[in-house]
Amino acid sequence: MGLRKMSQFLEFLEFVIVIGTLLSMVEGHVHHYEFVLKETNFTRLCTTKSLLVVNGSLPGPEIRVHKGDTVFVNVYNQGNYGVTLHWHGVKQPRNPWSDGPEYITQCPIQPGKNFTYEVIFSKEEGTLWWHAHSDWTRNSVHGAIVILPAPGTTFPFPQPDGDEVIVFGSWYDSDINTVVEADLQTGADTPYSDSYLINGQAGDLCNCSKGSSHRTLVDQGKTYLLRIVNAVMNADLFFAVAEHNVTVVGMDGNYLKPFTTPYITISPGQTMDVLLLANQSLGRYYMATRQYYSVRADVILYDKSNATAILEYRGNYTSQADPVFPSTLPSYMDFRATDKFLYHLKSLASPEHPVDVPLNISTRMFIVVSMNQILCPNETCMGINGNKLASSLNNISLVNPPIDVLLAYYRNMSGFYTKDFPDHPTSYYNYTADEFPFNVTVPLQGTKVKMLNYNETVEITFQGTDVLNTSATHPMHRHGYSFYVIGSGYGNFDPENEPNGYNLIDPPEMNTVTIPKNGWATIRFVASNPDMAGPSASCRLSTTPRSNPSTLVPITGTAFPSLGSAAPAPTFTDADADADATATATYMLLFFHSYLYIFGTNYFFNIPSSNFDL
């Protein structure tokens, strides 16, 4: 080879190496985790019982990555329940097989089996979490996901001196999975917890818990990033640190305009990043959480525990007998404190972290979120009025079909769902009245989908109700990507005047939104992630109506193999997407449902797609 050719070859080789390096930087690093699901004994509140947990810990192991990384999690199920895992808030572009909702993207991982998830991080930055997505196994199977800025970039605030994960959980003295399974059959209300937990411990103020509190050690004068996860089953929480303010800087894997507050309010499924400056005298200070209760003042059966952890300063000092309790922690029913906090939630909206709120809306939907009753013969059930307690969207309560909806769709199997989920309720009424027509209290039952076009811009207003005198805050979560919360308020939504107050400049970007008690919330998004739900194998289901976290699950029209025995997911490439783009029946499917874990609040979207311009 001549010198000139050798020089050209070396230049080409150098170019290939540089391009390969740049691509690897863009694609991020690959991490591997091993999760072993197994029953393990825990003692809390004087009660010892077995819990299904991951790697023997409560909460489960933390996943820590940089923006743009990929994680492979091999899950070994050595427990007694079929379980799936969901990566809450992770967009998973073109990776439907690993999103994790049971009967939506896969069948449960059966006892004695294993399954490897591929978790692809794209635009997320901050704190998210993972959890089981099979009935109430999420109660003990959950953990935090920490997503650091991509290499070469920084936080949009001064670098903290350290960070600490704070996971709120629930403790039930009973065997909660057995209790919930019975409730599904009888229609009874789901149980309330016996205590809340902070990083797996109830804290000094709960029975048999003195001295067991989780401790966070800090140095005076330094700043710490607290990464907070609300993993409780169905309760909004207040949280405060005695004699310290916190500065809220992020939520649901997105940055916010910083604001300083003496407490926070956080709904189930949400995550929050706050900065804490250790600027007080050397000592020990309680970090405390309690429920924000929004049902009715005359309903007194709810978890009134005050779970605590301890913020402890390093140094030589004589500590007081007990840490200081936060005087700024709001009382259980302080809705004004919640409203005041939520008012400050606004996107950072900086050049590095811009917002992109859809302005030209092609589809508007008005969805009524309600509690209901499914009638039982001779009032023989254990729910309200001797019937089964249920919930609905636009007065439709989901019935799980005998096979997976996605499988039925891809194989063009008729009779398992209908394409007529309504854009609006079948009748309009005063949603916050004291009395309601009987037909409003009894939902229709079915499995219905809504058709949308790919890349369609969508606005949805969720309207809460006081049907059966059961109004409360109502979280809604969506898989696949986040949305902008452009407005919310109390009372009946006014379509003529409420839009005048929408925030289209810097609305918060979330994956879980809370509908106020007897109120409404409006979100906007672009239906642009067509791969977020793949079909699964034929999973035989109960026809008992039930609900799960609110989810959007886009899919494509590729022919997919069965995942019934936890087979590896197929490789999905741009070529596959291009092929799908020319197909006549290419769809996204989106699945919304409630985070309150009452039964029946679900709906689906099917979204035809003409291209995949991602």
Buried (B, 14 or more C-beta within 10 A) or exposed (E): EEEEEEEEEEEEEEEEEEEEEEEEEEEBEEBEBBBBBBBBEBEBBEBEBBBBBBBEBBBBBBBBBBBBBBBBBEBBBEBEBBBBBBBBBBBBBBBBBBBBBBBBBBBBBBEEBBBBBBBBBBBBBBBBBBBBBBBBBBBBBBBBBBBBBBEEEEBBBEEBBEBBBBBBBBBBBEEBBEBBBEBBEEBBBBBBBBBBBBBBBBBBBBEEBEEBBBEBEBEBEBBBBBBBBBBBBBBBBBBBBBBBBBBBBBBBBBBBBBBEBBBBBBBBBBBBBBBBBBEBEBBBBBBBBBBBBBBBEEEEEEBEBBBBBBBBBEEEEEEEEEBBBBEBBBEBBBBEBBBBBBEBBBBBBEEEBEBEBBEEEBBBBBBBBBBBBBEBEEEEBBBBEBBBBBBBBBBBBBBBBBBBBBBBBBBEBEEBBEEEBBEEBEEEBEBBBEEBEEEBBBBBBBBBBBBBBBBBBBBBBBBBBBBBBBBBBBBBBBBBBBBBBBBBBEBBBEEEEBBEEBBBEBBBBBBBBBBBBBBBBBBBBBBBBBBBBBBBBBBEBEEBBBBBBBBBBBBBBBEBEEBBEBEEBBEBEEEBBEBBBEBEEBBBBBBBBBBBBBBBBBBBBBBBBEBBEE
